[in-house]
Amino acid sequence: MRAAPHEQTLIFPVGSTFPNASRFAASWKQPGDDEPRGGVSLTFDQPPPLQIRQRAKLPNGDYIVSIDILERPQSAEKAGQRAGETGETGPTPGNPAQAGETAGSREGLQTSIERRVSLVGGEALIALAVVPREPSVSE
């Protein structure tokens, strides 16, 4: 009975953790699998929903969930507005350093997360927050 597929709901708190996400992709597989058993890929023109609920028919057990989130880049218009507020000038042909920074910001920021979860039927919340490690105290 353990190998029989069960209704599983994977909950990803995308919008509450990554409010500037423009793309979200996740896939899941059991340890030892060569290929994912399922996945989802979404693109957002507006801010993402607080949660993404993805249903799947999977056997209960341990899974590795791989998640990629692309955050939308800072728009050049917003960057120019913010630069004007601080008295800085925007990128100019004579100032390649500023132009390079702006070009780099067009790429967006990609975050890759891998989580190990145990599915037992029902709902499973997949944590997306990156937990900072505590600095070690050396005496």
Secondary structure by P-SEA (a helix, b strand, c coil): ccccccbbbbbbccccccccccbbbbbbbcccccccccbbbbbbccccccbbbbbbbccccbbbbbbbbbcccccaaaaaaaaaaacccccccccaaaaaaaaaaaacbbbbbbbbbbbcccbbbbbcccccccccccc
